[in-house]
Amino acid sequence: MSIVVSKVAEPYAEALLSLAKANDTLKETTNDMNIVSQFLANSSDLKKFLANPVITREAKKNIVKDVLGEQIATNTLKFLMLLIDRNRIALLDGVAQRYLELSYKQESIEVAKVISSVQLSAQQQQNLAEKLKTITGAKQIKLALKVDPNLIGGFTVEIGSQYIDTSIRGQLRKISNLLGAAN
């Protein structure tokens, strides 16, 4: 997420968080924003559609209602309609990500961005989360998982300002740098 998107998305994410706390629907709204985030991550067409300035607000509202209406709460849907009305729906991905960060922080949950060479099993995910709890001292860890076969083997973890690289690609890069430094 770019700095400009982040700056514009921040007040909307904070407003949604305030609304969720005021209505005592923090968990429900967080779940809704996870659903929204997953939809956007899995559908580049939806992202492009919402970002397209040529498409009317009404068409965007209809698509959002059709795609997400049955899966998210009324207040979250109203919030999405507000983003459409204010021509900010293109920022939805950034707003969702920032909202989730703020919400998890509120609940003392650290988000670890994990990129692995293969899909991690449930047991591996649990073991990794436990290890990260120990390392960070966090009460709870939420794993944001991605698969990148280019890592060859292993995984990388980004949590807060820490970056852990256990991938074969990362080890090869280190060896390359060492050999390059020796010349």
C-alpha positions in Angstrom: 0.0 0.0 0.0 1.5 3.3 -1.0 1.9 6.2 1.4 -0.7 8.3 -0.3 -3.3 5.5 -0.2 -2.3 4.8 3.4 -2.9 8.5 4.4 -6.3 8.7 2.7 -7.4 5.2 3.9 -6.4 5.8 7.6 -9.3 8.2 8.6 -11.9 5.8 7.0 -10.4 2.8 8.8 -10.3 4.7 12.1 -13.9 5.9 11.6 -15.1 2.3 11.0 -13.2 1.1 14.0 -14.8 3.8 16.2 -18.2 2.9 14.8 -17.6 -0.8 15.5 -16.5 0.0 19.1 -19.5 2.3 19.7 -21.9 -0.3 18.4 -20.1 -3.1 20.3 -19.6 -5.0 17.0 -15.8 -5.0 16.8 -15.5 -8.8 16.3 -18.3 -8.8 13.7 -16.9 -5.9 11.8 -13.4 -7.3 11.9 -14.8 -10.5 10.5 -16.6 -8.5 7.8 -13.5 -6.7 6.8 -11.6 -10.0 6.6 -14.3 -11.2 4.1 -13.9 -8.0 2.1 -10.2 -8.3 2.1 -10.3 -11.9 1.0 -12.7 -11.0 -1.8 -10.4 -8.3 -3.1 -7.3 -10.5 -2.8 -9.0 -13.3 -4.8 -10.7 -11.1 -7.4 -8.6 -8.7 -9.4 -11.7 -8.1 -11.6 -13.7 -6.8 -8.6 -10.8 -4.5 -7.6 -10.5 -3.1 -11.2 -14.3 -2.7 -11.4 -14.4 -0.7 -8.2 -11.4 1.4 -9.1 -12.8 2.3 -12.6 -14.0 5.9 -12.5 -16.1 5.4 -15.6 -18.5 3.0 -13.9 -21.4 4.7 -12.1 -21.8 4.8 -8.4 -25.1 3.0 -8.7 -23.5 0.1 -10.7 -20.7 -0.2 -8.0 -23.3 -0.2 -5.2 -25.3 -3.0 -7.0 -22.2 -5.1 -7.5 -21.1 -4.6 -3.8 -24.6 -5.5 -2.6 -24.7 -8.6 -4.8 -21.3 -9.9 -4.0 -21.0 -9.0 -0.3 -24.5 -8.1 0.9 -25.4 -11.6 2.2 -22.0 -12.1 3.9 -21.4 -8.9 5.8 -23.4 -7.0 8.4 -25.6 -4.0 7.5 -23.4 -1.4 9.1 -20.3 -2.7 7.2 -22.4 -2.6 4.0 -23.5 0.9 4.7 -19.8 1.9 5.3 -19.0 0.4 1.8 -21.8 2.5 0.3 -20.4 5.6 1.9 -17.0 4.9 0.4 -18.8 4.6 -3.0 -20.7 7.8 -2.5 -17.5 9.7 -1.6 -15.5 8.2 -4.5 -13.2 6.4 -2.2 -14.2 2.8 -3.0 -10.9 2.4 -5.0 -9.2 2.6 -1.6 -11.2 -0.2 -0.1 -8.3 -2.6 0.0 -6.2 -0.1 1.8 -9.0 0.8 4.2 -9.7 -2.9 4.9 -6.0 -3.6 5.6 -5.6 -0.6 7.8 -8.8 -1.4 9.7 -7.6 -4.9 10.3 -4.3 -3.6 11.6 -6.0 -1.2 14.0 -8.5 -3.8 15.1 -5.8 -6.4 15.8 -3.8 -3.9 17.7 -6.9 -3.1 19.8 -7.2 -6.8 20.6 -3.4 -7.2 21.2 -3.1 -9.4 18.1 0.1 -9.2 16.0 -0.2 -9.9 12.3 2.7 -11.9 10.8 3.0 -11.9 7.0 4.2 -15.3 6.1 5.4 -16.3 2.6 6.2 -19.9 2.2 7.4 -22.0 -0.7 4.5 -24.5 -0.2 1.1 -24.3 1.6 1.6 -24.7 5.4 -0.3 -27.4 7.2 -2.6 -26.5 10.1 0.0 -28.0 12.5 2.9 -26.0 10.9 0.8 -22.8 11.1 0.1 -23.5 14.8 3.7 -24.3 15.6 4.9 -21.1 13.7 2.3 -19.0 15.6 3.5 -20.3 18.9 7.1 -19.7 18.1 6.3 -16.1 17.0 4.4 -15.5 20.2 7.5 -16.4 22.1 9.7 -14.2 19.9 7.5 -11.2 20.0 5.8 -11.5 23.4 2.4 -11.0 21.7 -0.7 -12.4 23.3 -2.0 -13.7 19.9 -0.6 -14.1 16.4 -2.6 -14.0 13.2 -0.9 -15.4 10.2 -1.4 -13.8 6.8 -0.3 -16.6 4.5 0.9 -16.5 1.0 2.6 -19.1 -1.2 5.6 -18.2 -3.4 7.3 -21.2 -5.1 10.2 -18.9 -6.0 11.4 -19.2 -2.5 12.5 -22.8 -3.5 12.1 -23.9 0.2 11.5 -22.5 3.6 9.6 -19.3 4.4 9.9 -15.6 5.3 8.1 -13.8 8.1 7.4 -10.1 8.5 6.1 -9.1 11.9 6.2 -5.5 12.9 9.7 -4.3 12.0 11.2 -7.8 12.2 12.0 -9.8 9.1 13.0 -13.4 9.3 14.1 -15.2 6.1 14.6 -19.0 6.3 14.1 -19.5 2.6 16.6 -21.2 0.4 16.4 -18.2 -2.0 17.4 -16.0 0.9 20.3 -18.3 1.9 21.5 -18.4 -1.7 21.3 -14.6 -1.8 23.5 -14.4 1.4 26.0 -16.8 -0.1 26.1 -14.8 -3.3 26.7 -11.6 -1.4 29.5 -13.3 0.6 31.2 -14.6 -2.5 30.7 -11.2 -4.2 32.3 -9.5 -1.2 35.3 -11.9 -1.3 36.3 -10.9 -4.9 
